[in-house]
Amino acid sequence: RQACADDVLFWVNSFVWTLDPRRVSCPNVPMVTWPEQDDLICHIVMADGRHDLWVEKGRDLGVTWDVIAVYVWDLLFHPNTHHKVISRKESMVDGTDDPDTLFSKVDHILAYLPEFLKPELTRAKMIVSNPGMRSTLTGESTTGDVARGGRQKGMLIDEAATMDSLGEIVASTSAVCNS
């Protein structure tokens, strides 16, 4: 547990599983990172709570999984961490049984952890909390007032380039967290 808490790359490469339904015979895939992903994950950790990090992403680079993995790592091992994941529509954040949602990635990571790494978590629509650490991971859809009034360590604005109201979203979220 301590090695996982101390080293995000050890935790990701040892215990995180992703889902790729295109791999029909074996859709559950261990997250063994490439050097580029290692760099990105380290940049996410260094930026988290400190400054913005804009990432251009292409298909199959695992960027969303990388951010979600860092946020789950914080949720599990670090006290008083609060992250938010944001997407265009609520159904893209946390849809029942939809493997494409952001929270399905959270759920998948948590489901495949060994028991000794699973704390008592509380899960509801668009939130998972770790009461023992007083940490949360929440979700929200994009509106002009997304996240307004809250405080977060970091936020993922997924698929930001496709959002017509990105300027409003950035304005609304800029006072909520530093990254």
N, C-alpha and C positions, 0 to 999 in steps of 0.2 A: 504494500500500500504506500509506503513512504517513497519508494523509488518512483511509483506512478505520480505521486503528488509533486515530486521534485523535478520530473523530466517528462514534459508533454510528448516528446518524440518516442520515448520508451513506452509510455502508456498507449499512444496511438498504434505503434508498430507491434505491440505485444497483445493488445486486448480489444482493439476496435475492429468491428466488422461492418462492411457496407453492403448495399443491396444493388445488384444489377440484374433486373428481370430478363435482360436479353441473353444472359448466360443460362439457358434453359436447364442444363444438367446440374449446375451449381450456382444459383443466383446469389448466395451469401459469400462475400469475398472479404478475406482479411485485408485490412487497410495497411498494406506495406508501401510506404511512401517512397516516391522518387526524390532525388536530390532537390529538384525544383520545389516539390511540395514541402520538404524539410525547411527550405528557406522561407517559403510562404508561411508555414505554420509558426516558425520562429518570429517572423515579422508581425504576424497577427498577435502573438503573445506580447511582443515588445510594444506594439501600438495600443493594445487593449487598455482602455482607461486613460490613455495619454494623448493620442492624436488620431486623426482620420487616416484611413488606409483605403485607397481606391484601387481595386483590382480589376483589370480587364480579364475576362475569362472566355474561354472557348469550350466547346463541347468536350466532355470526357477528361477534363483536367482535374476534377475533384475539388474545385474551389469551395463550393457550398458545403460539401462534406468536411473540408478542412476547417472552415469557420465553425460549423456545428460541433465538430470534435473538440475544438478548443473551448467552446462555451460549455459543453458537457463536462469536460475535464475540470473547468473552474467550478461548476456546480457540484461536482462530486468531492473535490479535494480542498477547496479554498473557501474560507468563511466570508460571509457578507458580499458575495459577488452576485450581481444582477445584470442579466443580459436580455436583450429583446431581439427577436427575428421578425422581419417585416417582409411582406410580399403584396402584390397588387390586390388580391382578393383574399378574403378570409378562408375560402376553400383551398387556397394554395398554401396557407399557413398550417392549418390543422383540419384536414378533412377525414372523415371516418373511413378507415381502411384504404385510403388512397396513398400508394407508395411514393407518389411524387411530391407530397407536401413536405414542408420543412420539419414539422414535428414527427413525421414518419421516420425521418432520419434520426432524430433524437431517440424515438422509441426503439428503433432498430439497434442503435448503439447500446442502449441500456439493456435490451433483451438478451444480447449476446455476451454481456459481461459475466465473468465468473462470479459466483455467489459472494466470495470474500471481498469483492469490490462494489457490491450493491448495498448502499445504505437504504434506510427507510425513506422512500420518496413518496410525494403526493403528486398525483397526475389528474388534471382536469382539462377541459377544453382550453387550448392555447396557454397552458402553464404546466410546468413541472417544478416542484420545489423540494429542497433538501432541508427539512426543518433542523436537522442536526448541525448543519453549517449555516443556517439562516440565509441560504442562497436560492435564487430563482432563475428560471429561464422562461420568458413569456413570449407570446406572439401577438401580432396585430396586423391588420390590413391597412393599406395606405389610404389615408384621408388627408384633408388639409390640416387636421389637428393630430396627426399620428404622434403618439407618445408625449404629447404636450402635457406639461405639469409633473411628469415623473422624473426619476433619476435612474440612470443605468450606467454600468461600467462600460458597456459596449453594445452596439447594435449592428446587425446585419440587415442591409437593405438589399434583398435578393432581386436580381434582374432589374436593377435600377435604370439601366439604359432604355428599358421599354416603358418607363413610366412617364406619362404626359405631365404630371404635376411634380416632377422631381425637385424643382426649385422650392415649391411649397413644403415638400417633405423634408428637405435639408434645413429649411428655415425653422420648421416645427421641431426637428430633432436636435438641432445644434446646441440648444441650451440644456438638453436632457443628459448628454454625455459628451465626453471629449473624443470619443472614437466610435 
